[in-house]
Amino acid sequence: MRTLDNKVAIVTGGTQGIGAAYARGLAAVGAAVSICDVLDPSPLVKEITDAGGKAFGKIVDITKGDQVRDFVALTNEALGSPHILVNNAGLFTKLTLKSIAEIESEEWDRVMTVNVRGTFEVSKAVIPYMKAAKYGKIINIASATVNTGQPFFLHYVASKGALIAMTRSMARELGGDGIRVNVISPGFTISEGIKTNPMYTEALTSHIASMRAIVRDQTPDDLVGTVIYFASPASDFVTGQSLIVDGGTSMN
């Protein structure tokens, strides 16, 4: 079903891994997809357009407000006014386990800048377009680690907890403008970044999978259906909500 025909979706951090799965999934149900990343999105843009979809991409540092504003304006010119924003970009796969005492202030600030302020910058740039249309879907990507209290990733977990709080506040502020804001909290997902990080051994990933009600690895494709739901008219009366997608590790 092409539930997102005539809709324009922005996906941040969309060049590879989970973000690329979101972009492909949204395009498959009819959305024109605009992708930004610190990596070149051109190969994925070509893949989508070669398959008959519409796509646009640009290298963008989401912590730079001027770059973000330019990207959103270019998206509007290339594809039309954005209806959907998936705030996927963030720092995780290159982080290593560290105790509170071992996390340097500079690393803390970098994680917060990308994961929290980056989400703020992109949302701030997109909201005026959604307000003008009196319609929009903002989907923030947090993490199930907020619910499990994952140790040794304090800066990451804190940044994702901030996104859940931001989602609730944004939903209250923007509901009158027809903008719905929800958050997805993925479990540990086997993406390209995870595969190239030597910390995540087969023994570790197998142990994580064993703690799920659905005992297997989580892949980026496991998250696509939830993003499409929050992006589609099926969720037009849903806002301020957090949905955990982790195979049943967390239950609340």
C-alpha positions as CSV (number, residue, x, y, z in Angstrom):
1,M,0.0,0.0,0.0
2,R,1.3,3.4,-1.0
3,T,0.2,5.2,2.2
4,L,2.6,8.1,1.8
5,D,1.9,9.1,-1.8
6,N,2.4,12.9,-2.2
7,K,4.2,13.2,1.1
8,V,7.8,14.4,1.6
9,A,9.9,12.8,4.3
10,I,13.3,14.0,5.7
11,V,15.5,11.3,7.2
12,T,18.6,12.5,9.1
13,G,21.6,10.2,9.3
14,G,20.0,8.3,6.4
15,T,23.0,7.2,4.3
16,Q,23.5,3.7,5.8
17,G,22.3,1.4,8.5
18,I,19.0,2.1,10.3
19,G,18.6,5.5,8.6
20,A,18.9,4.0,5.2
21,A,16.3,1.3,6.0
22,Y,13.9,4.1,7.1
23,A,14.6,6.0,3.8
24,R,14.0,2.9,1.7
25,G,10.9,2.0,3.6
26,L,9.3,5.4,3.3
27,A,10.1,5.5,-0.4
28,A,8.6,2.1,-0.9
29,V,5.2,3.4,0.4
30,G,5.3,6.4,-1.8
31,A,7.1,9.2,0.0
32,A,9.6,11.4,-1.6
33,V,12.6,11.1,0.6
34,S,15.2,13.7,1.5
35,I,18.4,12.3,3.1
36,C,21.1,14.2,5.0
37,D,24.2,12.8,6.6
38,V,27.8,13.6,7.2
39,L,28.4,10.8,4.7
40,D,27.5,11.2,1.0
41,P,23.9,10.2,0.4
42,S,24.2,10.1,-3.4
43,P,24.4,6.3,-3.7
44,L,21.2,5.8,-1.8
45,V,19.5,8.7,-3.6
46,K,20.4,7.0,-6.9
47,E,19.1,3.6,-5.6
48,I,15.8,5.1,-4.7
49,T,15.4,7.1,-8.0
50,D,16.5,4.1,-10.1
51,A,13.7,2.1,-8.4
52,G,11.2,4.7,-9.5
53,G,11.0,6.8,-6.4
54,K,11.8,10.4,-5.7
55,A,14.8,11.4,-3.5
56,F,17.2,14.2,-2.7
57,G,20.3,14.1,-0.6
58,K,23.0,16.4,0.8
59,I,26.0,16.2,3.2
60,V,24.9,18.1,6.3
61,D,26.2,18.4,9.8
62,I,23.0,18.6,11.9
63,T,24.8,20.5,14.6
64,K,25.2,23.5,12.3
65,G,22.0,25.4,12.1
66,D,22.9,27.2,8.9
67,Q,23.6,23.9,7.1
68,V,20.3,22.5,8.4
69,R,18.3,25.5,7.3
70,D,19.8,25.4,3.8
71,F,19.2,21.7,3.5
72,V,15.5,22.0,4.4
73,A,15.1,24.9,2.0
74,L,16.7,22.8,-0.8
75,T,14.4,19.9,0.1
76,N,11.4,22.2,-0.3
77,E,12.7,23.3,-3.8
78,A,13.6,19.8,-4.9
79,L,10.7,17.7,-3.6
80,G,8.2,20.1,-1.9
81,S,7.4,21.1,1.6
82,P,8.3,18.4,4.2
83,H,5.4,16.6,5.9
84,I,7.5,14.0,7.8
85,L,10.8,14.3,9.8
86,V,12.7,11.2,11.1
87,N,15.3,12.5,13.5
88,N,17.6,9.4,13.2
89,A,21.1,10.9,13.2
90,G,23.1,10.3,16.3
91,L,26.3,9.1,17.9
92,F,26.4,5.5,19.2
93,T,28.3,2.9,17.2
94,K,31.7,4.5,17.7
95,L,31.2,4.9,21.5
96,T,32.9,2.5,23.9
97,L,31.9,1.3,27.3
98,K,33.1,3.7,29.9
99,S,32.4,4.2,33.6
100,I,31.1,7.6,34.7
101,A,34.6,8.5,35.9
102,E,36.1,7.7,32.5
103,I,33.8,9.8,30.3
104,E,35.6,13.0,29.4
105,S,33.7,16.2,29.4
106,E,34.4,16.8,25.7
107,E,33.0,13.4,24.8
108,W,29.9,14.1,26.9
109,D,29.4,17.4,25.2
110,R,29.8,15.9,21.7
111,V,27.2,13.2,22.3
112,M,24.8,15.8,23.7
113,T,25.5,18.2,20.8
114,V,24.8,15.6,18.1
115,N,22.0,13.6,19.7
116,V,20.1,16.3,21.4
117,R,20.9,19.7,19.8
118,G,21.1,18.1,16.4
119,T,17.5,16.9,16.8
120,F,16.5,20.4,18.0
121,E,18.2,22.1,15.0
122,V,16.5,19.9,12.4
123,S,13.1,20.1,14.1
124,K,13.4,23.9,14.4
125,A,14.1,24.2,10.7
126,V,11.3,21.9,9.6
127,I,8.5,23.1,11.9
128,P,7.7,26.4,10.0
129,Y,6.9,24.3,6.9
130,M,4.7,22.0,8.8
131,K,2.9,24.9,10.6
132,A,2.2,26.5,7.2
133,A,0.6,23.2,6.1
134,K,-1.2,22.7,9.4
135,Y,0.1,19.1,9.2
136,G,3.3,17.3,10.1
137,K,4.8,14.1,11.6
138,I,8.0,14.4,13.7
139,I,9.5,11.0,14.7
140,N,12.4,11.2,17.1
141,I,14.6,8.1,17.6
142,A,15.5,7.4,21.2
143,S,16.7,4.1,22.6
144,A,15.4,1.2,24.7
145,T,18.5,1.8,26.9
146,V,16.6,4.6,28.6
147,N,14.1,2.0,29.9
148,T,16.7,-0.7,30.8
149,G,19.1,1.7,32.5
150,Q,22.1,0.5,30.5
151,P,25.3,1.2,32.4
152,F,28.6,2.4,31.0
153,F,26.9,4.5,28.3
154,L,25.7,7.3,30.6
155,H,26.1,10.1,28.0
156,Y,24.3,8.2,25.3
157,V,21.5,7.0,27.6
158,A,21.1,10.6,29.0
159,S,20.9,12.0,25.5
160,K,18.2,9.6,24.4
161,G,16.2,10.2,27.6
162,A,16.3,13.9,26.7
163,L,14.7,13.1,23.3
164,I,11.8,11.4,25.0
165,A,11.3,14.5,27.2
166,M,11.6,16.7,24.1
167,T,9.0,14.6,22.3
168,R,6.4,15.1,25.0
169,S,7.0,18.9,25.3
170,M,7.0,19.3,21.5
171,A,3.8,17.3,21.2
172,R,2.0,19.7,23.7
173,E,3.4,22.8,22.0
174,L,2.7,21.8,18.4
175,G,-0.5,19.8,18.6
176,G,-2.6,22.9,17.8
177,D,-0.7,23.3,14.6
178,G,-1.6,19.8,13.4
179,I,1.9,18.5,14.1
180,R,2.2,15.1,15.8
181,V,5.4,14.2,17.6
182,N,6.3,10.7,18.7
183,V,9.4,8.7,19.6
184,I,10.6,5.2,18.8
185,S,13.0,3.5,21.1
186,P,14.9,0.7,19.3
187,G,16.6,-2.1,21.0
188,F,20.2,-3.1,20.1
189,T,20.2,-3.3,16.3
190,I,22.7,-5.0,14.1
191,S,23.6,-2.2,11.7
192,E,26.8,-1.6,9.6
193,G,28.3,0.4,12.4
194,I,27.8,-2.4,14.9
195,K,29.3,-4.9,12.6
196,T,32.5,-2.9,12.2
197,N,32.9,-2.3,16.0
198,P,35.1,-5.0,17.5
199,M,33.5,-4.5,20.9
200,Y,30.3,-6.2,19.7
201,T,31.5,-9.9,19.5
202,E,29.2,-12.7,18.4
203,A,29.1,-13.9,22.0
204,L,27.8,-10.5,23.2
205,T,25.2,-10.0,20.4
206,S,24.0,-13.6,21.1
207,H,23.6,-12.8,24.8
208,I,21.6,-9.7,24.0
209,A,19.4,-11.6,21.6
210,S,18.8,-14.3,24.3
211,M,17.2,-11.7,26.6
212,R,14.3,-11.0,24.2
213,A,10.9,-12.6,24.1
214,I,11.6,-12.9,20.4
215,V,15.0,-14.6,20.5
216,R,16.9,-13.3,17.6
217,D,19.1,-10.4,16.4
218,Q,17.2,-7.2,15.7
219,T,17.9,-5.7,12.2
220,P,17.2,-2.3,10.8
221,D,14.2,-3.7,8.9
222,D,12.5,-4.5,12.2
223,L,12.0,-0.8,12.8
224,V,10.7,0.3,9.4
225,G,7.0,-0.7,10.0
226,T,6.9,1.5,13.1
227,V,8.3,4.5,11.3
228,I,5.8,4.1,8.5
229,Y,3.0,3.9,11.1
230,F,4.0,7.1,12.8
231,A,4.5,8.8,9.4
232,S,1.2,7.7,8.0
233,P,-2.4,8.9,8.5
234,A,-3.0,5.8,10.6
235,S,-1.4,7.7,13.5
236,D,-3.1,11.1,13.0
237,F,-4.6,10.9,16.5
238,V,-1.4,9.7,18.2
239,T,1.1,12.2,19.7
240,G,3.5,12.5,22.5
241,Q,3.9,8.7,22.7
242,S,7.0,6.4,23.0
243,L,7.0,3.0,21.4
244,I,9.8,0.5,22.3
245,V,10.8,-1.8,19.5
246,D,13.2,-4.3,21.0
247,G,11.7,-7.8,20.6
248,G,10.3,-7.8,24.1
249,T,13.4,-7.1,26.1
250,S,11.6,-4.2,27.7
251,M,7.9,-4.5,28.7
252,N,6.0,-1.6,30.3
